[in-house]
Amino acid sequence: FSVIGCKEPQNNISSSNPEPLKSEISSDIVVSATPDDDITDPENTESNTQGAEVEIKNITPKKGEALGVDVSKWQGKIDWSKVKDAGIDFAVIRIGFRGENGKIYKDEYADYNIQQASRNGVLVGVYFFSTAVNTNEAAEEAEWVKENIKYYPVSLPVVYDCEGFHNSASRMYNLSNKQRTDNALSFIEKIKSIGYDALFYASKNDLETAFETERIEAKS
């Protein structure tokens, strides 16, 4: 039910000069983020977290395992043919986020990443970066995700990603562990009711200290 990792820009598989995207999805609730919205993107600060560098070529998956990456606009415009050639089997792509202003945005590169990953034989899952402060907002986020992936071949889970709440500037800063867990379960249960597999993402530390993890495990 959980995924542990870090979001570090994969510059070695990105190309320069990103171009504006034209969404293939028609939805009245889509608000596509632009560079002007970076200030409200909660992952703007999270993407600067330093993790361990790993050379994909030095990784040998065990039998039954696969290699994957998670990406968002912060990795730039990715050359997905190079990703596939590097031995990556799947990608978890940010479909959107709720900004610190409370508004929901589609990731600037979501459509491009999903389309190009699929066309190059990389299996696709998506994640939503939540800043929900109550269960109604979390359920709204799940419904938004449904509307924005329903035309795409998303064969891997839809991931609930909630981070950054330790920052006093976060709209989630004063939430209790119970409320954060209630929000996660609201999103997960809504996604599962729609017919997608759901996944909960958190760091090891947050799993142990910031969520009522046993309640989430019970729903997995």
N, C-alpha and C positions, 0 to 999 in steps of 0.2 A: 504493500500500500504506500510505501514511501520511496522517494528517490533522493539521494544525497549527492551533491555536486556543487560546482561553482560555475558562474557565468563569466568566462574570460574571452575577450574578442579573439576570434580565430583568423588573424590577419593573413595567415599563410594560405587560406582558401577563399579569400575575398578579392574582388576586383574593385578598381577605383571608379570615380565619377558615377555615383548612383543616379539613376534616372527616375522620374516620377512614375508611380504605378497607376495603371488603370484597372480598377477592380472588375472582376467578372461576376461579382455577386451583386444582385439587386436587392437592397433592403433599406427601408425607411429609417432604421435605427442605427445605421452605420455612420460613424463620424471618424474619418481617417485622420490620424495624427500627422502633423507636419513638424518640421524643425522648430517652428514657433511654439509648439506644445512641449518641447523637451523639458522646460522648467517644471512642468507638473507631472512628468513621467516618474513614477516612484522607482523605476529600475535604472534611472539615470545615475544615481549614486551607487546602487548595488553593483552595476557593471564594472566599477572601479576596484572591486575587491580582488586582491591578488590570490591566485591559486597556484597549485603546482603545475609547471609546464610538463606536458606529456607529448612525446613524439608518437604519432599513431603507428608509424612503421615499426616501432619497438614493442607494440602490444600484440600479444598472441591470445586471442579469445579461447577460453576453455570450450570443450565440446558442449554444444547447446546454448552458448552465449553469442551475443552480437555486439557490434560497436555502434555507438550513437553519439550525437551531439545535440545540444539545445542552443537555439539561435534566436535573435531578435534583430531589430533595426540597428542595434549597437554593434553588430558584426559587419555592417555595411552590405553592399550588394555582392552576394556570394556566387561564385562560379560553381554550380552544383555538379557539373561534370567532373571537376577536380575533387570534389568531396567524395563522389562515388569511386573515383579512381584511387583515392587514398584508403579505401577499404571500409568506408562508413556504410553501415547497413540501414540505419534509421535516423530520423531527426525529429526532435520535439520543438516545434516552431511556435513562437509567441503569436497568438492570434490577436490579442489586445490587452488592454489594461484599464483600470480605473485610476484616473489621475488624482493627485492630491486636492484637486478642486472638486472632486466628487463625480466628474463626468467620465463616461466610458468612451474609450478611443480604440480604433483598430490600429494595430501596429503598421507603420508606414510600409513595411516590406512583407507583410503577411501573405498577400495574394501571390506576389512574385515567388516567395520562398516555397509556398505549398505547391504551386504550379511547377516550378523548375525542379524541385526535389522529386516530385512524382514522375515527371518526364524523364528523369535520369535514373529511375529505378531505386530511389531511396524511400523507404517506407515512412509514412508521416503520422505523427501525433501532434497535438497542439497543447499549449499551456496558456492560461490566463493569469495575469499578474493582478491580484486582488488587493484593494484597500478597503474592502467592505467593513462597515462599522456595525452592521446588524444583519440578521438572517435574511431580511427582505432584500437588501442590497446584494447579498451573495447569490440568492435565487435569481435576481434580475441579471446578474453577470452570467450565470449559467444559461439562462434563456437567450441572452445576447450571443453567447458563443454558439449555441445551436443554430441561430439564424445565419451566422457567418461561416459555418463550416458545412452546411447541409448539402451544398453542391460539390463538395470536394471528397476525394477518396481517403478520408481519415480512417486508417485501419488500426492505429494504436490509440492508447488512452488519451482522454482529455484531462489535463493536469491542473490542479488548483495550486497556485504558487502565492504564498503570502509571506512577505519578508519586510524588513525595514521598520518594523513597529517599535524597535528599541530607540529609534531616533525621535527626539522630542518634537520635531517638525512634522512627523507623520500624523495623519488624521486618525490612525489606529493606536496612537501612543498610550492612551489611558484604558485600553480594553483589557479585560481580565482574561486569564487563560481559558475560562469557561466560555466567554463570548467569542474568542478567536476560534475555539473548537466548534461552537454552535454554527459559526459562519462557514467554516470548512465543511461541516456535515450538510448544511443547507445546500451548498454548491454541489457537493458530491452526490447527494441523493437526487437532486434535480437532474444532473447529467445522466445518472444511471436510469432514471425513469424515462428519459428520452430515448434510451437505447444504446448509449455509448458506455464503454468502460471508463471508469474514473480513477484518477491517481492523485495522491497527496504528496506534495514536494515540501521538504523542509531540511534544514541542516541538522546534524546530530544534536547539537546543543539545543536548538529550538524544540526538537522532538522531546528532549528530556526536561526542558524547563519552561516552555512557552505554550504548550498545548496539552490537553488531556488526551494523550496519545492512545491510551487503552480504549477510549470511546471510539476513536477512529478505526482502530484495529478491529473492534467488534463489528463494524459495518463493512469490513473488507471481505 
